[in-house]
Amino acid sequence: MAAATPSPTPPNSLKKIVAASLIGTTIEWYDFFLYGSAAALVFNKLFFPESDPLVGTLLSFLTYAVGFAARPLGALVFGHYGDRLGRKKLLVLSLLLMGGATFAIGLLPTHATVGSAAPVLLTVLRLVQGFALGGEWGGAVLLVSEHGDAKRRGFWASWPQTGAPAGQLLATGVLSALTALLSEAAFTSWGWRIPFLLSGVLVIVGLWIRLSVDESPVFKAALAAAEERKATAGQVEKMPLVAVLRHHWRDVLIAMGARMAENISYYVITAFILVYATTQVGLSKQTALNAVLIGSAVHFAVIPLWGALSDRLGRRPVYLIGAVGVGAWMFPFFTLIDRGTFGSLLLAVTVGLVLHGAMYAPQAAFFSEMFATRMRYSGASIGAQFSSVAAGAPAPLIATALLADHGTSTPISLYVIAAALLTVVAIICARETRDSDLGDVPERTPEDSRVHADA
């Protein structure tokens, strides 16, 4: 039974949808990145004080990685209910969970107060953060993708992606301001708590905006078509996870491969670099934070440009530019940082993030266009978040361990280059999705979806 193709959302309404997705993803990433920066700067002293400094940093990054481990579970749960109930409801829930966990971290007692219970509580809250973020990304990009039209989907869907650098910018900016205004002792004692407690205010703003937007018209049309099939033919839909693995398993694998270079390079450039620049090169925390801060601002600006370019050239060519570029940049990246100047550090980080943006910008539209509507939240989330366990989660941990074992950046560069090669292979195996019309997806039967997946 054919379902009517939804009309494109009016420009003013689309901008409101984009704003709602952007503010939500910015807050979610602010919370997530804040933890990463704090893990590199203070958590090793506050929660693992009995360890050697570098070992303490490794343990701190281990709790950081735990958040990634929870993201696949979040992808499964939020994806399932997002495909059944709608995108909007689940996005509100993810924002509440993330904001609440981050606020609670700001209230945590440290090792000096409660001993070994402190890192345990920190780990539990990190798990909640990861669970929430695992469901956030898919819903946010789908809400925009499914409201827009095919011609400019890459551009509009890239705006929720700017929530990552915006969150990084906000988290790093707050930390940078506090480290500049407070003494080392004051920041370590109580100043680090302020950015986490600030999350409570941001969540209130984000909820107010998110609650005001409409559900995706593409999803509503697909839901109506599914209910009509059930009523007229008794056809009951399979669980989204089962349907994804049956009809879109190839697309899930491609999405996972596409994420490897994007995820690993990002956390090396923005999280591990805080460790490398301060411990290996001898730059101050303030210098390292300022470089990431400025680089994130440039990153924010170029993501929509890369997204728009993907509307003209296609998702695959732009993604390949980013993957090849990041791999080629790694040796110059560390060579510049080793010079020990702010200018060289800034150049290294900024170019790295610009190249990363070529992968990250088209990713939202690319992944959305791979999957059928009633399994799109599950498919996009699973493909994106399961790869994060092997990519972004251990990236700072692996980079720190390689530095501790070898005392040089060479193996770290080779690690990122290997990830870039894997992503290049995945993109070469992918089909171009630029001209996909998401409004046609509700018309597909399960047999059509199988053909679609094998195309």
C-alpha positions in Angstrom: 0.0 0.0 0.0 1.6 3.3 -1.1 1.9 6.0 1.4 1.7 9.6 0.5 5.1 11.3 0.2 5.2 14.0 2.9 5.7 17.6 1.6 9.0 19.3 2.4 8.9 21.3 5.6 8.5 25.1 5.2 11.9 26.9 5.5 10.9 28.7 8.8 9.7 25.5 10.4 12.8 23.7 9.2 15.1 26.3 10.8 13.2 25.7 14.1 13.8 22.0 13.8 17.5 22.6 13.1 17.7 24.9 16.1 16.1 22.3 18.3 18.4 19.6 17.2 21.4 21.8 17.4 20.8 23.1 20.9 20.2 19.5 22.1 23.3 18.0 20.5 25.4 21.0 21.7 24.3 20.3 25.3 24.8 16.6 25.0 28.3 17.0 23.6 29.1 19.7 26.1 28.4 17.2 28.8 30.3 14.4 27.1 33.4 16.4 26.1 33.5 18.2 29.5 34.2 14.8 31.0 36.9 14.1 28.5 38.7 17.3 29.2 38.4 16.9 32.9 39.7 13.3 32.6 42.8 14.7 30.9 43.3 17.6 33.4 42.1 16.8 36.9 40.3 13.5 37.4 43.6 11.6 37.6 44.4 13.6 40.7 40.9 13.7 42.3 39.8 10.1 41.7 43.1 8.1 41.2 45.5 10.0 43.4 47.6 7.0 44.5 48.7 6.2 41.0 51.7 7.3 39.0 50.7 10.5 37.1 50.6 8.8 33.7 49.0 5.7 35.1 46.4 7.9 36.8 45.7 9.5 33.4 45.3 6.1 31.9 42.8 5.1 34.6 41.0 8.4 34.1 40.7 7.8 30.4 39.5 4.3 31.2 36.4 5.7 32.9 36.1 8.0 29.9 36.0 5.0 27.6 33.3 3.4 29.8 30.9 6.0 28.5 31.5 4.7 25.0 30.7 1.2 26.1 27.2 2.2 27.1 26.5 4.0 23.8 25.6 0.8 21.8 23.1 -0.1 24.5 21.6 3.4 24.2 21.6 3.0 20.4 19.6 -0.3 20.7 17.1 1.0 23.3 16.6 4.5 21.9 16.6 3.2 18.3 13.9 0.6 19.0 11.6 3.0 20.7 12.5 5.9 18.4 11.4 3.7 15.4 8.2 2.7 17.2 7.2 5.8 19.1 8.9 8.7 17.2 12.0 10.8 17.3 10.9 13.7 19.5 9.9 11.7 22.7 13.3 9.9 22.8 15.3 13.1 22.2 13.6 14.7 25.3 14.5 11.6 27.4 18.1 11.6 26.2 18.6 15.2 27.1 17.2 14.6 30.6 19.4 11.6 31.3 22.6 13.3 30.0 22.0 16.6 31.8 21.1 14.8 35.1 24.2 12.6 35.0 26.5 15.5 34.3 25.0 17.7 37.0 25.5 14.8 39.5 29.2 14.5 38.5 29.6 18.1 39.7 28.3 17.0 43.1 30.5 13.9 43.4 32.7 13.4 46.5 36.4 12.7 45.5 38.7 9.9 46.5 40.0 12.0 49.4 36.4 12.0 50.9 35.0 8.6 50.2 37.9 6.6 49.0 37.4 3.9 46.3 33.7 4.7 46.1 34.5 7.9 44.3 35.7 6.3 41.0 32.9 3.8 41.2 30.3 6.5 41.4 32.1 8.4 38.6 32.0 5.3 36.4 28.2 4.8 37.0 27.4 8.4 36.0 29.7 8.0 33.0 27.7 5.0 31.9 24.5 7.0 32.1 26.1 9.7 29.9 27.1 7.2 27.3 23.7 5.5 27.3 22.0 8.9 26.7 24.4 10.0 24.0 24.0 6.6 22.2 20.4 7.5 21.7 20.8 11.3 21.1 22.8 11.3 17.9 20.5 9.2 15.7 17.3 11.0 16.8 18.8 14.5 16.3 20.1 14.0 12.8 17.0 12.0 11.7 14.6 14.8 12.9 16.3 17.2 10.6 16.9 14.8 7.7 13.3 13.7 7.7 12.0 17.3 7.7 14.1 18.5 4.8 14.2 17.8 1.1 16.9 15.8 -0.8 18.4 18.8 -2.6 19.8 20.4 0.6 19.7 17.5 3.0 23.5 17.4 3.4 23.6 21.0 4.4 20.6 21.0 6.8 21.5 17.7 8.4 25.1 18.8 9.0 23.8 21.5 11.5 23.1 19.0 14.3 26.7 17.7 13.6 28.0 21.2 14.6 26.7 20.4 18.1 29.9 18.4 18.6 32.3 21.3 18.0 29.9 23.7 19.7 29.8 21.4 22.7 33.6 21.1 22.6 33.9 24.9 22.2 31.6 25.5 25.2 33.2 22.8 27.4 36.7 23.9 26.6 35.9 27.6 26.8 34.4 27.2 30.3 37.4 25.1 31.4 39.8 27.5 29.8 38.2 30.5 31.6 38.3 28.8 34.9 41.9 27.7 34.6 42.8 31.3 33.7 40.8 32.9 36.6 41.5 30.4 39.3 44.7 29.1 40.9 45.8 25.5 40.3 44.7 24.7 43.9 41.3 26.4 43.6 40.5 24.7 40.3 41.5 21.3 41.6 39.6 21.8 44.8 36.3 23.1 43.6 36.5 25.0 40.3 36.3 21.9 38.2 32.7 21.4 39.5 31.3 24.6 38.0 31.1 23.4 34.4 29.3 20.2 35.4 26.8 22.1 37.5 26.2 24.5 34.7 24.7 21.7 32.7 21.5 21.9 34.7 20.8 25.3 33.4 21.6 24.3 29.8 19.2 21.3 30.0 16.3 23.5 31.0 16.9 25.7 27.9 17.3 22.7 25.7 14.1 21.1 26.9 12.1 24.2 26.3 13.2 24.3 22.7 12.8 20.6 22.0 9.3 20.3 23.4 8.2 23.0 20.9 9.0 21.1 17.7 6.8 18.7 15.7 7.5 15.0 15.1 9.0 14.1 11.7 6.4 14.0 8.9 8.3 11.1 7.2 8.0 9.1 10.4 4.3 9.9 10.8 3.6 8.8 7.3 5.5 5.6 7.7 3.7 4.9 11.0 0.3 5.5 9.3 1.3 3.2 6.5 2.4 0.4 8.9 -0.9 0.7 10.8 -2.9 0.5 7.6 -1.0 -2.6 6.5 -1.7 -4.2 9.9 -5.4 -3.3 9.7 -6.0 -4.4 6.1 -3.6 -7.3 5.7 -2.7 -8.3 9.2 0.9 -7.6 8.5 2.9 -7.1 11.7 6.2 -5.3 11.5 9.3 -7.0 12.8 11.3 -5.5 15.6 13.5 -2.7 14.2 16.7 -4.4 15.3 15.7 -7.7 13.5 14.7 -5.7 10.4 17.9 -3.8 10.3 20.1 -6.9 10.6 18.0 -8.6 7.9 17.6 -5.9 5.3 20.5 -3.4 6.1 23.3 -5.5 7.6 25.7 -4.3 4.8 24.8 -0.6 5.5 25.5 -1.2 9.2 28.9 -2.5 8.5 29.7 0.3 6.1 28.6 2.9 8.7 30.8 1.3 11.3 33.8 1.3 9.0 33.1 4.9 8.0 33.1 6.0 11.6 36.6 4.5 12.4 38.8 7.3 11.1 36.3 10.0 12.0 35.9 8.9 15.6 39.5 8.0 16.3 41.0 11.1 14.7 38.6 13.4 16.6 39.5 12.1 20.0 43.2 12.1 19.3 43.0 15.7 18.1 40.8 17.0 20.9 41.2 14.8 24.0 44.6 13.0 23.8 46.3 16.2 22.6 45.7 17.8 26.0 47.9 15.0 27.5 50.5 15.1 24.8 50.9 18.8 24.6 51.2 19.2 28.4 53.3 16.1 29.4 55.4 15.4 26.3 55.9 18.9 24.9 55.7 20.9 28.1 53.1 23.4 27.1 50.7 24.7 29.7 47.1 23.5 30.1 45.9 26.9 29.2 47.8 26.9 25.9 46.5 23.4 25.0 42.9 24.3 25.9 43.1 27.6 23.9 44.3 25.7 20.8 41.4 23.2 21.0 39.0 26.1 21.7 40.0 28.0 18.5 40.2 24.9 16.4 36.7 23.9 17.5 35.4 27.3 16.4 36.8 26.8 12.9 35.4 23.2 13.0 32.0 24.6 13.8 32.2 27.0 10.8 33.3 24.5 8.2 30.9 21.6 8.9 27.9 23.2 7.1 30.2 24.1 4.2 31.3 20.5 3.9 27.6 19.4 4.2 26.6 21.8 1.4 29.5 20.4 -0.8 28.2 16.9 -0.2 24.9 18.1 -1.8 26.8 19.0 -4.9 29.5 16.3 -5.2 27.9 13.5 -3.2 28.4 12.0 0.2 31.1 9.6 -0.8 33.6 12.0 -2.5 33.5 14.5 0.5 33.8 11.7 3.0 36.9 10.4 1.1 38.5 13.8 1.2 38.3 13.8 5.0 39.5 10.2 5.5 42.5 10.5 3.2 43.2 14.0 4.5 43.2 13.0 8.2 45.5 10.0 7.5 48.0 12.2 5.5 47.9 14.9 8.2 49.0 12.8 11.2 52.8 13.0 10.8 52.7 16.7 10.1 50.2 17.1 13.0 52.6 15.8 15.6 55.7 17.4 14.0 54.0 20.8 14.4 53.1 20.1 18.0 56.6 19.1 18.9 57.8 22.5 17.9 56.4 23.7 21.3 54.8 26.9 20.2 51.1 28.0 20.4 51.0 28.9 16.7 52.2 25.4 15.6 49.9 23.7 18.0 46.9 25.8 16.8 47.7 25.0 13.1 48.0 21.3 13.8 44.7 21.1 15.6 42.8 23.4 13.3 43.8 21.7 10.0 43.1 18.3 11.7 39.6 19.4 12.6 38.8 20.9 9.2 39.7 17.6 7.6 37.7 15.7 10.2 34.7 17.9 9.3 34.7 16.5 5.7 33.8 13.2 7.2 31.6 14.4 10.0 29.4 16.8 8.0 28.0 14.4 5.4 27.7 11.6 7.9 24.2 12.6 9.2 22.6 12.7 5.8 24.7 9.7 4.5 23.6 7.4 7.4 20.0 8.6 7.3 19.7 7.8 3.6 21.0 4.3 4.1 18.0 3.0 6.1 14.3 2.5 5.7 12.1 4.8 7.9 10.8 2.3 10.4 14.3 1.0 11.1 16.2 4.2 10.4 16.7 5.3 14.0 17.9 1.8 14.9 20.1 1.4 11.8 21.8 4.8 12.0 22.3 4.6 15.7 23.7 1.0 15.7 26.0 1.8 12.8 27.3 4.9 14.5 27.5 3.9 18.1 28.7 0.3 17.9 31.7 1.5 16.0 32.4 4.0 18.8 33.3 1.1 21.2 36.2 0.2 18.9 37.0 3.7 17.7 36.5 6.7 19.9 36.3 4.8 23.2 39.8 3.5 23.4 41.4 6.2 21.2 42.8 8.4 24.0 43.6 5.3 26.0 45.5 3.6 23.2 47.3 6.8 22.3 48.4 7.4 25.9 49.5 3.8 26.2 51.5 4.0 23.0 53.1 7.2 24.2 54.0 5.6 27.5 55.5 2.5 25.8 57.4 4.2 23.0 57.9 7.8 24.1 57.2 9.0 20.6 54.2 10.0 18.4 55.1 7.7 15.5 53.0 4.7 16.6 50.0 7.1 17.3 50.2 8.5 13.8 50.3 4.9 12.4 47.3 4.1 14.5 45.2 6.9 13.0 46.5 6.1 9.5 45.3 2.5 9.8 41.9 3.7 10.8 41.8 6.1 7.8 42.6 3.2 5.5 39.7 1.2 6.9 37.3 4.1 6.4 38.5 4.5 2.8 37.7 0.9 2.1 34.2 1.2 3.7 33.3 4.3 1.7 34.5 2.7 -1.6 32.2 -0.2 -0.8 29.2 2.2 -0.1 26.6 3.3 -2.5 26.0 7.0 -3.2 22.9 8.2 -1.4 22.8 11.9 -2.2 19.6 11.7 -4.4 17.6 9.5 -2.0 14.1 10.6 -1.3 13.2 9.7 2.3 9.5 10.2 1.6 9.6 7.2 -0.7 10.8 4.8 2.0 7.3 4.2 3.7 6.1 2.7 0.4 8.6 -0.2 0.6 7.6 -3.6 1.6 10.0 -5.9 3.4 10.9 -7.5 0.1 11.6 -4.0 -1.3 13.9 -3.3 1.6 15.9 -6.4 0.9 16.4 -5.3 -2.6 17.3 -1.8 -1.4 19.9 -3.2 1.0 21.5 -5.3 -1.7 21.6 -2.5 -4.2 
